[in-house]
Amino acid sequence: MPFLKSVLYVLALGIAAHYIGEALPRNWFHWDRFPYKPQKWERGGDVYEVLRIQDWKDHMPDLSRVMKDMLPKRVGMCPTSADVWALIRETCVAEAVHVVLCFLAPGVYLFWKNAVGWFLTALVVLGNLPFIMIQRYNRPILVGLAQRLEKREERRRARAAEGAQGSAPKDASN
């Protein structure tokens, strides 16, 4: 019975986390502020590459593939900078949700007050850590992409403005 209660607790947390995460205002999340800002100890993602994150991150479950109310966690073939900035905010939300799940994991111990409870708590925390690492690894890459797309979009706007000026009718007095 304690095992079933523990499983139900973890499932309830996961379901609630999804809906709470979807309801959170995205303007609360800033990639360039603590705790989402890249930290020096991450060494520009090198810490995650030592763990070979690029080899396994795409094989982890992605709830956005199943839940259609979520922003897909993939960049399309022709993304705009706005699309990528939205995805960056989603990485912050996902990280926050997984961190909160880690902090709530000791609730499992309430149902199973022995070593098994601590073991299951550790499993819940360890199950969320890879998703936190994926967000922290992907975010700086996405920020770089968004910044490059902004520059390209600005160049296109400038060329379009120049083209519009060049096609303007000439002054007849010349």
N, C-alpha and C positions, 0 to 999 in steps of 0.2 A: 503494500500500500504506500509506503513512503516513496518508493521509486515512481509509482504512477503520479503521485502528487508533485514530485519533482519535475517529471516530464511535462505535466500539465502547466506547472508554473513557468517553465522555460518556453513552452508553446504560447502561453498567454502573453508573456513578455514580448516575444517575437512579433505576434500579431498586433499588439498594442503599439510596439515600436514603429511598425510600418505606418499605421494610421497617424500616429503622432508626428512622425517624420514628414509625412506628406502634408500635414497641416501647418507645419512650422513656416513662418514667413521667411522667404529666401533672403530678404534684405538684412536679416540678422547675421548672416554668414559672410565673412570677408576672408578671402584666401590669404591676404597679406597681413593679417593680424593674428595674434595669439588666440587660440592654440593651433590654428590652421597654417600659419606661416611656416615655411621650411626652417628647420632648426640647423644650427651649425653641425651638430653631431650626426646629422643625416648625410653630410658631405655631398650635397647635390644628387642624392639618390644612390650613391655608392654603397651605403650600408645595406640597402635593399637588394642591390645587384649581387653583393656577396652571398645573399640568401637565394640567389638565382630566381628572383621574383618574376623576371620576364619569361621564365620557362613555365611557371605554374599559375600565374595570375588569371590568365584567360580560361583556365579550366575550372575555376571556382564557380559555384552557383551564383547566378545573377537574378535577383528577384524581379528586376525590371523586364526580363524576358517573359515573365508569367503575369505580372500585375500590370495591366494596361494603363493604370492611372499614374504610373511612374514614368519619369523622363528616361528614355533609353540611355544606357551607359556607353553608347558607342557614338563615334563621330561619323557622320554620313560622308558620302563621296564628295560633296561640294558644300562644306559647312561655312557658315558665316561666323564672324567673330562673336556675334550675339549668341549663336548656338553654343559655341564653345564656352563662353562666359557662363551661360546657364548650366552647362555640364560641370564647370568648376564649382559653382555654388552647390550643385548636387553632391560633389565629392565631399564638401564640407559637412553637409547634412548627414550623409552616410557615415562619415567618420564620427560625428557627434552621436548618432544613434548607436553605433557599435561600442563606443566608449561608455555610454550610459548602460548598455546591456552588460558590459563587464562589471560596472559598479553595482548593478542589481543582481548579479550572479550569486553572491553569497546568500541570497534569499533561499536558495536550494537547501542550505544548511538548516533552515527552519523546519524542514520536513524530515531531515535525516541527520540528526545531531551526532554524527560520528565521523570516522575517517572516510566513509563512503560519501557523505555529504560534502566534505572538503574536496574529495576526488572529482565529484560531479561538478562542483563549483569551478574547479580548475579546468575541467573540460569545456565548460561554457565560456570561460575567459579565453582559453586557447583557441576555441572555435571562432571567436570574434577578432582576435589579433590579426589574422591574415587579411581580413577585410579592412581593418584600420591601416595596415601597411600598404595595401593596394591603393587606397585613397591618397596616402601621403606620397607614394611613389608616382602616381599618375598626375597629381595636381600640378607640379612644376612643369611637367611636359606639356600639359594642356595650356598652362599660362603662356608658355613660349609660343605655342601654336596660335593662341588667341591674339597675342601681340603681333605676330607675323601677319595674320589675316587682317588685322586692323590697318597695318601699314599698306598691305596690298589694296584693301578697300579704299583707303585714302588716295593712293596713286590713281586708282580707277576713277574716283570722283574728280580728281584734279584733271585727268586727261579728258573726261567728259565735259568738264567746265571749259577747258581750253578749246575743245571741239565745238562747243556751242558758241563760243566767242568767235571762232574762226569762220563759222557759217553765217554769222550775222550779216545783214545787207550792208554794203559799202555806202559811204556818204556820197551822194550824187554830185556834190559841189567839187569833187576832185577832178 
